[in-house]
Amino acid sequence: MANVQKLIGKVSKVLNAKGIMPLIDQEQFYGDNGPVTKYVLHYGRAKGKKNDVVATAYGKVNLLKSLIEILKAGDNSE
């Protein structure tokens, strides 16, 4: 299987080329089983107050799935 981070980069490039690139924020905190990374996809300004949250993902695989869903939704609207 391909590296998940490379796939995220490729899907991000395609979304950026289409002009529908959401911002990806990353938060880390400690859970019961150790460190947990939370990814938040949103439109708007980075660290701005008026951001429209699109999805929240825990883990890179779930982030990739969310980006692919956004890509498919953008392909259907064109």
C-alpha positions as CSV (number, residue, x, y, z in Angstrom):
1,M,0.0,0.0,0.0
2,A,1.2,3.5,-0.8
3,N,2.3,5.9,1.9
4,V,-0.8,7.7,3.3
5,Q,1.0,11.0,3.6
6,K,1.9,11.0,-0.1
7,L,-1.7,10.2,-1.0
8,I,-2.9,13.1,1.2
9,G,-0.5,15.4,-0.6
10,K,-1.7,14.2,-4.1
11,V,-5.4,14.7,-3.2
12,S,-4.5,18.1,-1.7
13,K,-2.8,19.2,-4.9
14,V,-5.8,18.2,-7.0
15,L,-8.2,20.0,-4.7
16,N,-6.0,23.1,-4.7
17,A,-5.9,23.0,-8.6
18,K,-9.7,23.0,-8.6
19,G,-9.8,25.9,-6.2
20,I,-11.7,24.0,-3.4
21,M,-8.8,23.3,-1.0
22,P,-9.9,23.3,2.6
23,L,-7.4,24.2,5.3
24,I,-6.1,21.4,7.5
25,D,-5.4,22.1,11.2
26,Q,-3.8,19.6,13.4
27,E,-4.2,19.3,17.2
28,Q,-2.5,16.8,19.4
29,F,-3.5,15.7,22.9
30,Y,-3.1,12.8,25.2
31,G,-5.8,10.1,25.4
32,D,-6.1,6.9,27.4
33,N,-3.8,5.1,24.9
34,G,-1.2,7.8,24.4
35,P,-1.0,10.8,22.1
36,V,-4.0,11.3,19.7
37,T,-3.9,13.5,16.6
38,K,-7.0,15.3,15.6
39,Y,-7.3,16.8,12.1
40,V,-9.9,19.6,11.4
41,L,-10.8,20.4,7.8
42,H,-12.3,23.8,7.3
43,Y,-12.8,26.7,4.9
44,G,-11.8,30.2,5.8
45,R,-8.8,31.9,7.3
46,A,-6.2,30.0,9.1
47,K,-6.8,30.3,12.9
48,G,-9.6,32.7,12.1
49,K,-12.8,33.1,14.1
50,K,-15.2,32.5,11.2
51,N,-14.3,29.1,9.9
52,D,-16.7,26.6,8.5
53,V,-15.7,23.2,9.8
54,V,-16.2,20.5,7.1
55,A,-14.9,17.4,8.9
56,T,-13.0,16.2,11.9
57,A,-10.8,13.2,11.5
58,Y,-8.7,11.2,14.0
59,G,-5.8,9.7,12.1
60,K,-4.4,10.2,8.6
61,V,-6.5,7.5,7.0
62,N,-9.7,9.1,8.1
63,L,-8.3,12.5,6.9
64,L,-7.6,11.0,3.5
65,K,-11.2,9.6,3.3
66,S,-12.6,13.0,4.1
67,L,-10.5,14.7,1.4
68,I,-11.6,12.1,-1.2
69,E,-15.2,12.7,-0.2
70,I,-14.7,16.5,-0.8
71,L,-13.0,15.7,-4.1
72,K,-15.9,13.5,-5.2
73,A,-18.5,16.1,-4.2
74,G,-16.6,18.8,-6.1
75,D,-16.5,16.5,-9.2
76,N,-20.2,16.0,-9.1
77,S,-21.0,19.7,-8.9
78,E,-19.1,20.6,-12.1
